[in-house]
Amino acid sequence: MDVVDPVVVESAAVLARHLRQGRDRRLAVLEWFAEAGMPVRPGAARVPEPPLAAVREAVVWVLRGTVSHRLLELARGAAEAGEEAADALYEVTGRLLATRPYRGSADPALVRAALEADEDVDVPDGPGFREMVHLVAAIGLGAQEVGGDALAEAFGAFALFGLTAEDWAQMLGAVERGESPPVDWGLLQQRADVLGPVQQASDEQLLRARTVLLGLRMFYGLYAMHALFMPDTPALAALRAKIDEWGMFPVLDYVIALSPSPTYFAQGLAVCLEPLFDGLYETLMEQLTAEPGLFQLPGDETGAAGFMETWIRVLREQTARARKRADASCEEPL
């Protein structure tokens, strides 16, 4: 009797676990690939890797159906069709963007301070219709057609690298006046193409992008949980400071999902092929190695157990305060 390879058996079991009646196999492959990259629990067997050719096919298939790719195709079509198509680009882009509104990100430190002071949390608006359309138009029609002021407005709305619209306007104005080196706007079109890098990525690059994505998800979660009264430690504060130095929290907030769907996972994987995200991940891993005591409160020898006890106690206290405020509000005369 032939012996069946255990890896084949486990691979079939993993695929079956993610397949459901009527569901596209490619979505199951993406979930399988994400699961294979997760840390292995003590006593559990490591999930085998799916065929990476199937992973690449699934990622490309998902990306072709995203709003981002539809916008890119629309922008390219407008560039080839002339002025009337350019006018239509603004109208159609607005309709597409309206289906995927982005609220924007709030600094967890400010959220925490507001909650502690019993104040309303002000979540800033995300990029609006006009700013997004400027960026899409620059990709399709060319940055020169859109103009430096409009581009500065678009980049500033995304809070890229912590720079404001005024910061971008100063830099782009200096370029236009010849006071700074010229900008290769062709890179904007290249970076907008997410299919090409995925199709051209080697197996090793796909695996690395998954490592970066899952690692940045962890670091983003640690940063965001500061808003929910997670006890602060020197190591956690140092990680947040590194992300702030890079000005990357608004970008991570847009890219990372803590419980991603296969579609969101595919988009994140494509983004993390970018060297910028790989560099941020490496920087944060170096910081973690230099100061590993994430859950070690100063002066507390109980380690993670004491950290969790402190966190639970603070959450209970904050919950009690919130209930007390709600009760007092209900007792106020109308």
N, C-alpha and C positions, 0 to 999 in steps of 0.2 A: 504494500500500500504506500502510495506517495504521501509524504508529509507536507502539509500545507504550510507555507511560510507564515509565521505569526504576524509579521508586518502586514501581509496581505489581508489576513483576517481582521486585524485591528483597523486597517484602512477602510475596509468595507463597513465595519461597525460604525466608525466615525461618520462616514458619508451618509449612512442610513439614519444616523441620529439627527442630521441636519436637513435631510430631505423630507418633504411633506407632499401629499398628493396635490398636483397642480402647480407645484413650485418649480421654478427654473433651477436646473442643476447647478448653474454657475453661481447662484447665490449661496447654495450649500457649500460649494468649493471655497468661497471666500470665508464663510464662517469656520470651515475646517482649517484654513490657513491661519486665521486669527487664533483659533484654539491651540494650534500646534506651537504658536509662539509664546503662549502663556507659561508662567513658572509652574513646575510640577509639584503638586502637593506631596507631602511625605507619605510614602507607601504606595503612591499611584504610579502607573506606567506612563512614560512620555508618549504623547500623541504623535504618530508618525506624520511626516510632511506629505501634503498632497503633491501630485505632479506639478511642478512649477510652470510648465507650459500651459496647463489648465488654469492655473492662477492668473497668469498673464492674460490669457484669453478672457477670463471672467472680469478682470479689472477693466480692460479696454471696453468690453461690452457694457458694463455699468456706466463708465464715463461717457460713452456715446449718448446715453439717455439722460444725462444731467442737464440742468438749466445752464450751467456754466459752459458746457460744450455747445449747446444750442445758441447761446449768445455769441460765442466765438465764430461759429459758422455764419451767423447773421451778420456779424461785423465784417467778416471777410467778403461775404456776398455784396455788402454795401460798397466796399472799396472798389469792386469790379464793375458795379452797375451804374455809377454816376451819382449826380446830385440828388435826383428824386429818391433814389434808394437810401441815400444818406439821411434825408429827412424822415423817411419811414423807419430808419433804424432807431431813432429816438422814441417813436411811438410804440413800436413792437417791443423794444427793450423794456420800456416802462411796464407794459402788460406782463411780461415774463417775470420781472423783478417783483411785481406785486404779489406773485404767488409764493415767493420765498422771502418774506420780510425778515430783517435781522434787527433785533432790538438794541444791540450794542452791549458793551461790557461795563461793569462797575468794579472799581478797585476794591478787592476784598478788605483791605485795611480801612477804607472809608465806610464800607458797609458795616463792618464790625463796630467802628466808632459810633456810627449812627444808631445801631441797635443798642449799644451800651448806654447811649445818651437818650434813649426812648424817642428818637427822631425818625421821621420817614426816610426811607432809603431812596435816593435819587439815582435811577439807572439812566445813563445818558442814551440818547437816541443813537442808533447805528447809522451807517452810511445811507443817505437818502437817495431818492430817484435821480435827482440831477447829478449828484456826485458819481453814482454808479454808471450812469449813461456816459458821462465824460470819459470814464476809464474804458468802457466798451468801445466808444467811438475812437479813442486813441489807438486801441489795438487794431481796429479795422481800417480806419481812415488815415491813421498816422498822427503822431503827436503834434506835428507842425500844424495840421488842420484844426486841431482842438485848441491849441494855445497853452502857454505856460500858466496863465492864471487859472484856467479851468482844471489843468492837471494838478496844480498845487491844491486846489479845493478838493479834488478827488483823493489825493494821497493823504491830505490832512484829515479827511473824514474817516479814513481807516485807521488813523493813529499809528501809522507804520513807524516803527522804531522810536515811538514816543515823540515824533515831530508833529508840529501843528501846521495848519495851512499857511500861516505866516512864515514859518521856517522854510517850507518848501518853496514858497513864492520868492524868498530871498535867494535861495540856492539856484532856482531855475532862472530868475532874473539875472543873476551873475553870469550864467551860461549864455543867455541871449545877448548880453552886453560884451561877451568875449572876455570877461574877467575870470572865468573858470574854464577848465577843459571841456570840450564839447561832449554831449551825452550821446551814446549809441542807442537811439530809440528802437533800433531793430531788436534789441534784447527784450523789449516789452512784448513784442509779438512772439518771440521765441518762448518766453516764460509762460505766455498764455496757452501755449500748446501743451496740454497734459498727456495727450495720447502718444506723441512721439517718444518722449522719455520712457514711458512704460513699455512700449513696443521694443525699444532698443536696449532696455535694461537687461543686464545679465542676471542669471539666477542668484548670484551672490549679492547683486545690488538690490534685488527684490527682498531677499532675506534681511539685508541691512536696513532697508527702508522700514520693514516691519519692526525690527529691533528699535529703531529711532522712534517710530510712531507709538509703540507700547511704552517705551521709556518716557517720552514726553507726556503721554497721558498720565503717568504716575506723578511726574513733577507738576503738571498742571493741576491735578487733583489736590496735591499738598498745598499748592499756592491758593487755590480757590477755597479750600476748607478753612483757611484762616478766618474767613467771614463768618463761619459757623462756630466760633469760639473754641477752635482747636487750640490747646495749650501751645504757647510759643516756646521754642528752644533755640539756642544759638545756631544749631545746624539748620533748622527750618528757616530761620531768619536769613541765614547766609544764602540758601538756595533762592529765596524770594529776591534777595538783593542782586543775585546774578541774572535772574530773568529781567529785573528792572534795568540793569546795566545794558542789556541788549534791547530794551524797549519792546519785548516780545509778548507780554501778557495779552494785549488786545489781539495780536495775531493768533496766539495759541487758543484764545477764547473762541475765535472764529473757526479754527481748524480742528480742534480736539473735541471729541465727545466721549464722556466717561462710559456710556453704554451705547456704542455706535451700532447702527443698522449695517448690513453688508454694503449698502450704497455709501454710507458715510465712511465706512472703513476703507473702501476702495479709493475714495477721494483723498482721505488722509494718507494712504499709502503712496499715492501719486505725488502729493505735496512733499512728503518726506524723502523723496528721491533728490530733492534740492539740497545742495551742499550747506546752505544756510541753516537748515534744521538739523542736519548731521552735526554741524559745528556747535550749535547750541546744546545738543544732547551730550556731546563729548565734554563741553565745559561744565555742565551740571553733574556729569558722572565724576569728573575730576574733583569738583567741590564736595560731592558726597563721599569720595574716598578720603579727602583731606579732613573732613569733619563728619564722621558717620553716625554720630549719636542723635539721629532725627527725633527719637522718642525718649530722650534722656533729659528729664527736667533737672536743672542745676540743684545740687544738694539732695536729690532723691535717689536713693540707692536701689529702688525697686524697679527701675527701668521702665519698659513698655507697660507693665501692669499698673504702675503708679501713674503713668501718663494717661492711660485709659480711665482710671478711676477719677482723676482730676477732671478730665473732659466730661465724663458722665455727670459728675457733680455740678459742674458749671452749666451744662445744658439743662439740668433739672432746675437750677436756680433761675436761669433765664426764662424757662417755661413758666415757672411760678410767677415771675414778675409780669410776664405777658398776660397771664390769666388775671392777675390782680388789676392790671391796667384795663383789660376788657370789662371786668366786672364793674370797675369804677365808672367806665364810660357808659355802661348800661344804666347805672343809677342816676346819672345826671338828668335833670329835668329837661324836657323838650322845649 
